[in-house]
Amino acid sequence: MNDKVWDDYDRDSLRAAYDARGSVADFDSYLRGYDENSARARETLEGARNVAYGVHKDQVLDVFRAPGQASPGPVNLFIHGGYWRLLTKEENAFAALAMAPAGATVMVNTYSLAPHVHLDVIVRQCREAIVWAYRNAAAHGGDPERLYVSGHSAGGHLVGMMLATDWAGEYGVPADVIKGATALSGIFDMRPLRLAEPQDWLQLSDEAARRNSPLFNLPTHRCPVIVARGEDDPAGFHDQSKAYIAALTDHGVEVATADLPGLDHFAAGNELMDADSPVTRLMLAQMGL
């Protein structure tokens, strides 16, 4: 009998519980879809491309403006997934396809990837993207007082870390700079990943895992949060969402949830392209659209 290494998981079952790629039959087809739909977003939506939001060469973002926008609308910064080691803004522009036509200014950022940088660096870069978005929203048709953040998979984790930020003390922007957030199929407790495949590229100490776990670093400002997941997400992602929802609720945060029936980890992310999907409807309502 295999020994348990985390809760009711032995080492093999824990690795399976966090193996997003192995949970689907054709991961490459999702990557092709990301590329195709992101190209469609760049072709059909106006905005600005390859805008620097920090000093590192990886710190660039794309802006997608709402078509025919007459007055400033909400801004949504989408933080991509890829288990902190894959992908950039180029494959994730698809996140603007539903939000921008509904009236949002959508920003999608690239950040440096593990193992080339530590997770601490990735978190800091995304925080700098929030600061840039706040200070530059008006120049791109957005209202800086209506700034929201969303993310899928590793991006869901990074959303949680954006909420766990002393914005006024560390970055000189309003404490309530983020008005609402969406974490889709995210990771909120990094400790079990130290025993699974992501540790190969993350190389987290126990202290670093805790420091970078939204579960132990709850929001500094209690804005509304949407937590969503696919029904067929791997078991670990279900565990994580349940724990984070409970922690947020106990912390006094207004939480809306969306369980997406029949959808695997990557299909859940693709729901962001559908304005009528449960999670996108919640996001648009959160932004007042």
Secondary structure in CASP SS format (residue, H / E / C, confidence):
PFRMAT SS
TARGET T0000
AUTHOR 0000-0000-0000
METHOD secondary structure of the structure
MODEL  1
M C 1.00
N C 1.00
D C 1.00
K E 1.00
V E 1.00
W E 1.00
D C 1.00
D C 1.00
Y E 1.00
D E 1.00
R H 1.00
D H 1.00
S H 1.00
L H 1.00
R H 1.00
A H 1.00
A H 1.00
Y C 1.00
D C 1.00
A C 1.00
R H 1.00
G H 1.00
S H 1.00
V C 1.00
A C 1.00
D C 1.00
F H 1.00
D H 1.00
S H 1.00
Y H 1.00
L H 1.00
R H 1.00
G H 1.00
Y H 1.00
D H 1.00
E H 1.00
N H 1.00
S H 1.00
A H 1.00
R H 1.00
A H 1.00
R H 1.00
E H 1.00
T H 1.00
L C 1.00
E C 1.00
G E 1.00
A E 1.00
R E 1.00
N E 1.00
V E 1.00
A E 1.00
Y C 1.00
G C 1.00
V C 1.00
H C 1.00
K C 1.00
D C 1.00
Q C 1.00
V E 1.00
L E 1.00
D E 1.00
V E 1.00
F E 1.00
R C 1.00
A C 1.00
P C 1.00
G C 1.00
Q C 1.00
A C 1.00
S C 1.00
P C 1.00
G E 1.00
P E 1.00
V E 1.00
N E 1.00
L E 1.00
F E 1.00
I E 1.00
H C 1.00
G C 1.00
G C 1.00
Y C 1.00
W C 1.00
R C 1.00
L C 1.00
L C 1.00
T C 1.00
K H 1.00
E H 1.00
E H 1.00
N C 1.00
A H 1.00
F H 1.00
A H 1.00
A H 1.00
L H 1.00
A H 1.00
M H 1.00
A H 1.00
P H 1.00
A H 1.00
G C 1.00
A C 1.00
T E 1.00
V E 1.00
M E 1.00
V E 1.00
N E 1.00
T C 1.00
Y C 1.00
S C 1.00
L C 1.00
A C 1.00
P C 1.00
H C 1.00
V C 1.00
H C 1.00
L H 1.00
D H 1.00
V H 1.00
I H 1.00
V H 1.00
R H 1.00
Q H 1.00
C H 1.00
R H 1.00
E H 1.00
A H 1.00
I H 1.00
V H 1.00
W H 1.00
A H 1.00
Y H 1.00
R H 1.00
N H 1.00
A H 1.00
A H 1.00
A H 1.00
H H 1.00
G C 1.00
G E 1.00
D E 1.00
P E 1.00
E E 1.00
R E 1.00
L E 1.00
Y E 1.00
V E 1.00
S E 1.00
G E 1.00
H E 1.00
S C 1.00
A H 1.00
G H 1.00
G H 1.00
H H 1.00
L H 1.00
V H 1.00
G H 1.00
M H 1.00
M H 1.00
L H 1.00
A C 1.00
T C 1.00
D C 1.00
W H 1.00
A H 1.00
G H 1.00
E H 1.00
Y H 1.00
G C 1.00
V C 1.00
P C 1.00
A C 1.00
D C 1.00
V C 1.00
I C 1.00
K C 1.00
G E 1.00
A E 1.00
T E 1.00
A E 1.00
L E 1.00
S C 1.00
G C 1.00
I C 1.00
F C 1.00
D C 1.00
M C 1.00
R H 1.00
P H 1.00
L H 1.00
R H 1.00
L H 1.00
A C 1.00
E C 1.00
P C 1.00
Q H 1.00
D H 1.00
W H 1.00
L H 1.00
Q C 1.00
L C 1.00
S C 1.00
D H 1.00
E H 1.00
A H 1.00
A H 1.00
R H 1.00
R H 1.00
N C 1.00
S C 1.00
P H 1.00
L H 1.00
F H 1.00
N C 1.00
L C 1.00
P C 1.00
T C 1.00
H C 1.00
R C 1.00
C C 1.00
P C 1.00
V E 1.00
I E 1.00
V E 1.00
A E 1.00
R E 1.00
G E 1.00
E E 1.00
D E 1.00
D C 1.00
P C 1.00
A H 1.00
G H 1.00
F H 1.00
H H 1.00
D H 1.00
Q H 1.00
S H 1.00
K H 1.00
A H 1.00
Y H 1.00
I H 1.00
A H 1.00
A H 1.00
L H 1.00
T H 1.00
D H 1.00
H C 1.00
G C 1.00
V C 1.00
E C 1.00
V E 1.00
A E 1.00
T E 1.00
A E 1.00
D E 1.00
L E 1.00
P E 1.00
G E 1.00
L E 1.00
D E 1.00
H H 1.00
F H 1.00
A H 1.00
A H 1.00
G H 1.00
N H 1.00
E H 1.00
L H 1.00
M H 1.00
D C 1.00
A C 1.00
D C 1.00
S C 1.00
P H 1.00
V H 1.00
T H 1.00
R H 1.00
L H 1.00
M H 1.00
L H 1.00
A H 1.00
Q H 1.00
M C 1.00
G C 1.00
L C 1.00
END
